[in-house]
């Protein structure tokens, strides 16, 4: 997730595939942090970067310059080893690189109107995908080798999504998600579900990837808002939670598990209710003013679990740890809980300035 605007001190921010580490790019270089402790693990001050992507907790990074220095072209992808502090390989393109995604076997490079798929080990090009103009580099990627999908916008006039099977190298399906163009998309870690938001930002829709069918919809609000990020909770099956951040400065949590239970318990009634009504049967929780309105943000759900309330011995339906990076330069971690009465509570567990943290050492993360 990159941002070329000079009004933010952070140019790009991304979490690794397990959300155990995160990376930021600044005007001076890039930094890697341990999400659990907030420790600065690695930093390199060599110029501005627009893309810094990690490969799980390995020492390999995919980095792209912001073009502010001649040596850091936005058209050049560098595979960088934090262990040795050296570039391993470079790939050059005719136009600026807008997004990069990778797993243990594949490297995906997104340009404005074309996306390339490489074998990560040999860097042999496996496929190229012609796309509609994708000026913001909107994409989603599921890193699982068993359900490795790439999602890209399929239209510039409506919210259509192209879902591509990255391991088998073919188009999987196209999903008509919204009437307006896409603003944000995310795939669950296993590739089972995809969530989308349009430029209107009022509705978040979830589809089942295997069948290209709508699973559920959530109303974020009635007023337009730019959705900056979407994230599913970690799960091997149905993710319990889905979160969204946007220009309003609010953090939205949608309960997928509760929605699934409702669908199962009222399957006969649900089959008789139009989708326009059925969509309102959701569970939506909002933390207003989670971060300053208008500030770009990137949020993930790191942990989801079940906990018993010590004072009442009542089981809490769900508790989650949510991490947020704001492009103004801050890291925040919220604890979010929902009880059996669908009542939610929030607490800010940690907050610190990413730009002032001092590295304990120059050791790599692997």
Secondary structure by P-SEA (a helix, b strand, c coil): ccccccccccccccccccccbbbbbcccbbbbbcccccccccccccccccbbbbcccccbbbbbbccccccccccccccccccccccccccccccccccccccccbbbbbcccbbbbbccccccccccccccccccccccccccccbbbbbbbcccccbbbbbbbcccccccccccccccccccccccccccccccccccccbbbbbcccccccccccccccbbbbbcccccccccccccbbbbbccccbbbbbbaaaaaaaaaaaaaaaaaccaaaaaacbbbbbbccccccccccccccccccccccccccccccbbbbbbbbbccbbbbbbbbbbccccbbbbbbcccccccccccccccccc
